[in-house]
Amino acid sequence: ASCIDSTAQPEAVFAAEVKKLIADKLKPQEQITLEPYERDHAVVVGVFRPPAKNAA
């Protein structure tokens, strides 16, 4: 989180980044912080399904 915005709370940065992923059509399934290995970092696991191609 501090790599993206060092002035904001990590939870706020995580939420904003998840919103960006949702806007890009990723469906978040799980969010895990990387504590105690990396402070103020998280990983988001999700599913992305590209739109189906129309059969011509």
Distance bins in CASP14 RR format, pairs under 12 A and 6 or more apart:
PFRMAT RR
TARGET T0000
AUTHOR 0000-0000-0000
RMODE 2
METHOD distances of the structure
MODEL  1
1 7 0 0 0 0 0 1 0 0 0 0 0
1 8 1 0 0 1 0 0 0 0 0 0 0
1 9 1 0 0 1 0 0 0 0 0 0 0
1 10 1 1 0 0 0 0 0 0 0 0 0
1 11 1 0 0 1 0 0 0 0 0 0 0
1 12 0 0 0 0 1 0 0 0 0 0 0
1 13 1 1 0 0 0 0 0 0 0 0 0
1 14 1 0 0 1 0 0 0 0 0 0 0
1 15 0 0 0 0 0 1 0 0 0 0 0
1 16 0 0 0 0 1 0 0 0 0 0 0
1 17 0 0 0 0 1 0 0 0 0 0 0
1 18 0 0 0 0 0 1 0 0 0 0 0
1 31 0 0 0 0 0 1 0 0 0 0 0
1 33 0 0 0 0 1 0 0 0 0 0 0
1 34 0 0 0 0 0 1 0 0 0 0 0
1 35 0 0 0 0 0 1 0 0 0 0 0
1 38 0 0 0 0 0 1 0 0 0 0 0
1 39 0 0 0 0 1 0 0 0 0 0 0
1 40 1 0 1 0 0 0 0 0 0 0 0
1 41 1 0 0 1 0 0 0 0 0 0 0
1 42 1 0 0 1 0 0 0 0 0 0 0
2 8 0 0 0 0 1 0 0 0 0 0 0
2 9 0 0 0 0 0 1 0 0 0 0 0
2 10 1 0 0 1 0 0 0 0 0 0 0
2 12 0 0 0 0 0 1 0 0 0 0 0
2 13 0 0 0 0 1 0 0 0 0 0 0
2 14 0 0 0 0 0 1 0 0 0 0 0
2 38 0 0 0 0 0 1 0 0 0 0 0
2 39 1 0 0 1 0 0 0 0 0 0 0
2 40 1 0 1 0 0 0 0 0 0 0 0
2 41 0 0 0 0 1 0 0 0 0 0 0
2 42 0 0 0 0 0 1 0 0 0 0 0
3 10 0 0 0 0 0 1 0 0 0 0 0
3 13 0 0 0 0 1 0 0 0 0 0 0
3 17 0 0 0 0 0 1 0 0 0 0 0
3 38 0 0 0 0 0 1 0 0 0 0 0
3 39 0 0 0 0 0 1 0 0 0 0 0
3 40 0 0 0 0 1 0 0 0 0 0 0
3 41 1 0 0 1 0 0 0 0 0 0 0
3 42 0 0 0 0 0 1 0 0 0 0 0
4 10 0 0 0 0 1 0 0 0 0 0 0
4 12 0 0 0 0 0 1 0 0 0 0 0
4 13 1 0 1 0 0 0 0 0 0 0 0
4 14 0 0 0 0 1 0 0 0 0 0 0
4 15 0 0 0 0 0 1 0 0 0 0 0
4 16 0 0 0 0 1 0 0 0 0 0 0
4 17 1 0 0 1 0 0 0 0 0 0 0
4 20 0 0 0 0 0 1 0 0 0 0 0
4 40 0 0 0 0 1 0 0 0 0 0 0
4 41 0 0 0 0 0 1 0 0 0 0 0
4 42 0 0 0 0 0 1 0 0 0 0 0
5 11 0 0 0 0 0 1 0 0 0 0 0
5 12 0 0 0 0 1 0 0 0 0 0 0
5 13 1 0 1 0 0 0 0 0 0 0 0
5 14 0 0 0 0 0 1 0 0 0 0 0
5 15 0 0 0 0 0 1 0 0 0 0 0
5 16 0 0 0 0 1 0 0 0 0 0 0
5 17 0 0 0 0 1 0 0 0 0 0 0
5 40 0 0 0 0 0 1 0 0 0 0 0
6 13 0 0 0 0 1 0 0 0 0 0 0
6 40 0 0 0 0 1 0 0 0 0 0 0
7 13 0 0 0 0 1 0 0 0 0 0 0
8 14 0 0 0 0 1 0 0 0 0 0 0
8 15 0 0 0 0 1 0 0 0 0 0 0
8 16 0 0 0 0 1 0 0 0 0 0 0
8 17 0 0 0 0 0 1 0 0 0 0 0
8 40 0 0 0 0 0 1 0 0 0 0 0
9 15 0 0 0 0 1 0 0 0 0 0 0
9 16 0 0 0 0 0 1 0 0 0 0 0
9 40 0 0 0 0 1 0 0 0 0 0 0
10 16 0 0 0 0 0 1 0 0 0 0 0
10 17 0 0 0 0 0 1 0 0 0 0 0
10 31 0 0 0 0 0 1 0 0 0 0 0
10 33 0 0 0 0 1 0 0 0 0 0 0
10 34 0 0 0 0 0 1 0 0 0 0 0
10 35 0 0 0 0 0 1 0 0 0 0 0
10 38 0 0 0 0 0 1 0 0 0 0 0
10 39 0 0 0 0 1 0 0 0 0 0 0
10 40 1 0 1 0 0 0 0 0 0 0 0
10 41 0 0 0 0 1 0 0 0 0 0 0
10 42 1 0 0 1 0 0 0 0 0 0 0
11 17 0 0 0 0 0 1 0 0 0 0 0
11 18 0 0 0 0 0 1 0 0 0 0 0
11 31 0 0 0 0 0 1 0 0 0 0 0
11 33 0 0 0 0 1 0 0 0 0 0 0
11 40 0 0 0 0 1 0 0 0 0 0 0
11 42 0 0 0 0 1 0 0 0 0 0 0
12 18 0 0 0 0 0 1 0 0 0 0 0
12 19 0 0 0 0 0 1 0 0 0 0 0
12 40 0 0 0 0 0 1 0 0 0 0 0
13 19 0 0 0 0 0 1 0 0 0 0 0
13 20 0 0 0 0 0 1 0 0 0 0 0
13 31 0 0 0 0 0 1 0 0 0 0 0
13 33 0 0 0 0 0 1 0 0 0 0 0
13 40 0 0 0 0 1 0 0 0 0 0 0
13 41 0 0 0 0 0 1 0 0 0 0 0
13 42 0 0 0 0 1 0 0 0 0 0 0
13 44 0 0 0 0 0 1 0 0 0 0 0
14 20 0 0 0 0 0 1 0 0 0 0 0
14 21 0 0 0 0 0 1 0 0 0 0 0
14 28 0 0 0 0 0 1 0 0 0 0 0
14 31 1 0 0 1 0 0 0 0 0 0 0
14 32 0 0 0 0 0 1 0 0 0 0 0
14 33 0 0 0 0 1 0 0 0 0 0 0
14 34 0 0 0 0 0 1 0 0 0 0 0
14 40 0 0 0 0 1 0 0 0 0 0 0
14 41 0 0 0 0 1 0 0 0 0 0 0
14 42 1 0 1 0 0 0 0 0 0 0 0
14 43 0 0 0 0 0 1 0 0 0 0 0
14 44 1 0 0 1 0 0 0 0 0 0 0
15 21 0 0 0 0 0 1 0 0 0 0 0
15 22 0 0 0 0 0 1 0 0 0 0 0
15 28 0 0 0 0 0 1 0 0 0 0 0
15 31 0 0 0 0 1 0 0 0 0 0 0
15 42 0 0 0 0 0 1 0 0 0 0 0
15 44 0 0 0 0 0 1 0 0 0 0 0
16 22 0 0 0 0 0 1 0 0 0 0 0
16 23 0 0 0 0 0 1 0 0 0 0 0
16 42 0 0 0 0 0 1 0 0 0 0 0
16 44 0 0 0 0 0 1 0 0 0 0 0
17 23 0 0 0 0 0 1 0 0 0 0 0
17 24 0 0 0 0 0 1 0 0 0 0 0
17 26 0 0 0 0 0 1 0 0 0 0 0
17 28 0 0 0 0 0 1 0 0 0 0 0
17 31 0 0 0 0 1 0 0 0 0 0 0
17 41 0 0 0 0 0 1 0 0 0 0 0
17 42 0 0 0 0 1 0 0 0 0 0 0
17 43 0 0 0 0 0 1 0 0 0 0 0
17 44 1 0 0 1 0 0 0 0 0 0 0
18 24 0 0 0 0 0 1 0 0 0 0 0
18 26 0 0 0 0 1 0 0 0 0 0 0
18 27 0 0 0 0 0 1 0 0 0 0 0
18 28 1 0 1 0 0 0 0 0 0 0 0
18 29 0 0 0 0 0 1 0 0 0 0 0
18 30 0 0 0 0 0 1 0 0 0 0 0
18 31 1 0 0 1 0 0 0 0 0 0 0
18 42 0 0 0 0 1 0 0 0 0 0 0
18 43 0 0 0 0 0 1 0 0 0 0 0
18 44 1 0 1 0 0 0 0 0 0 0 0
18 45 0 0 0 0 0 1 0 0 0 0 0
18 46 0 0 0 0 1 0 0 0 0 0 0
19 26 0 0 0 0 0 1 0 0 0 0 0
19 28 0 0 0 0 1 0 0 0 0 0 0
19 44 0 0 0 0 0 1 0 0 0 0 0
20 26 0 0 0 0 1 0 0 0 0 0 0
20 28 0 0 0 0 0 1 0 0 0 0 0
20 44 0 0 0 0 0 1 0 0 0 0 0
21 27 0 0 0 0 1 0 0 0 0 0 0
21 28 1 0 0 1 0 0 0 0 0 0 0
21 29 0 0 0 0 0 1 0 0 0 0 0
21 31 0 0 0 0 0 1 0 0 0 0 0
21 42 0 0 0 0 0 1 0 0 0 0 0
21 43 0 0 0 0 0 1 0 0 0 0 0
21 44 1 0 0 1 0 0 0 0 0 0 0
21 45 0 0 0 0 0 1 0 0 0 0 0
21 46 1 0 0 1 0 0 0 0 0 0 0
21 47 0 0 0 0 0 1 0 0 0 0 0
21 48 0 0 0 0 1 0 0 0 0 0 0
22 28 1 0 0 1 0 0 0 0 0 0 0
22 29 0 0 0 0 0 1 0 0 0 0 0
22 44 0 0 0 0 0 1 0 0 0 0 0
22 46 0 0 0 0 0 1 0 0 0 0 0
22 47 0 0 0 0 0 1 0 0 0 0 0
22 48 0 0 0 0 0 1 0 0 0 0 0
24 44 0 0 0 0 0 1 0 0 0 0 0
24 46 0 0 0 0 0 1 0 0 0 0 0
24 48 1 0 0 1 0 0 0 0 0 0 0
24 50 0 0 0 0 0 1 0 0 0 0 0
25 46 0 0 0 0 0 1 0 0 0 0 0
25 47 0 0 0 0 1 0 0 0 0 0 0
25 48 1 0 0 1 0 0 0 0 0 0 0
25 49 1 0 0 1 0 0 0 0 0 0 0
25 50 0 0 0 0 1 0 0 0 0 0 0
25 51 0 0 0 0 1 0 0 0 0 0 0
26 44 0 0 0 0 1 0 0 0 0 0 0
26 45 0 0 0 0 1 0 0 0 0 0 0
26 46 1 0 1 0 0 0 0 0 0 0 0
26 47 1 0 0 1 0 0 0 0 0 0 0
26 48 1 0 1 0 0 0 0 0 0 0 0
26 49 0 0 0 0 1 0 0 0 0 0 0
26 50 0 0 0 0 0 1 0 0 0 0 0
27 44 0 0 0 0 0 1 0 0 0 0 0
27 45 0 0 0 0 0 1 0 0 0 0 0
27 46 1 0 1 0 0 0 0 0 0 0 0
27 47 1 0 1 0 0 0 0 0 0 0 0
27 48 1 0 0 1 0 0 0 0 0 0 0
27 49 0 0 0 0 1 0 0 0 0 0 0
28 42 0 0 0 0 0 1 0 0 0 0 0
28 43 0 0 0 0 0 1 0 0 0 0 0
28 44 1 0 1 0 0 0 0 0 0 0 0
28 45 1 0 0 1 0 0 0 0 0 0 0
28 46 1 0 1 0 0 0 0 0 0 0 0
28 47 0 0 0 0 1 0 0 0 0 0 0
28 48 0 0 0 0 0 1 0 0 0 0 0
29 43 0 0 0 0 0 1 0 0 0 0 0
29 44 0 0 0 0 1 0 0 0 0 0 0
29 45 1 0 1 0 0 0 0 0 0 0 0
29 46 1 0 1 0 0 0 0 0 0 0 0
29 47 1 0 0 1 0 0 0 0 0 0 0
29 48 0 0 0 0 0 1 0 0 0 0 0
30 42 0 0 0 0 0 1 0 0 0 0 0
30 43 0 0 0 0 1 0 0 0 0 0 0
30 44 1 0 0 1 0 0 0 0 0 0 0
30 45 1 0 1 0 0 0 0 0 0 0 0
30 46 1 0 0 1 0 0 0 0 0 0 0
30 47 0 0 0 0 0 1 0 0 0 0 0
31 41 0 0 0 0 0 1 0 0 0 0 0
31 42 1 0 1 0 0 0 0 0 0 0 0
31 43 1 0 0 1 0 0 0 0 0 0 0
31 44 1 0 1 0 0 0 0 0 0 0 0
31 45 1 0 0 1 0 0 0 0 0 0 0
31 46 0 0 0 0 1 0 0 0 0 0 0
32 38 0 0 0 0 0 1 0 0 0 0 0
32 41 0 0 0 0 1 0 0 0 0 0 0
32 42 1 0 0 1 0 0 0 0 0 0 0
32 43 1 0 1 0 0 0 0 0 0 0 0
32 44 0 0 0 0 1 0 0 0 0 0 0
32 45 1 0 0 1 0 0 0 0 0 0 0
32 46 0 0 0 0 0 1 0 0 0 0 0
33 39 0 0 0 0 1 0 0 0 0 0 0
33 40 0 0 0 0 1 0 0 0 0 0 0
33 41 1 0 0 1 0 0 0 0 0 0 0
33 42 1 0 1 0 0 0 0 0 0 0 0
33 43 0 0 0 0 1 0 0 0 0 0 0
33 44 0 0 0 0 0 1 0 0 0 0 0
34 40 0 0 0 0 1 0 0 0 0 0 0
34 41 1 0 1 0 0 0 0 0 0 0 0
34 42 1 0 0 1 0 0 0 0 0 0 0
34 43 1 0 0 1 0 0 0 0 0 0 0
34 44 0 0 0 0 0 1 0 0 0 0 0
35 41 0 0 0 0 1 0 0 0 0 0 0
35 42 0 0 0 0 1 0 0 0 0 0 0
35 43 0 0 0 0 0 1 0 0 0 0 0
37 43 0 0 0 0 0 1 0 0 0 0 0
END
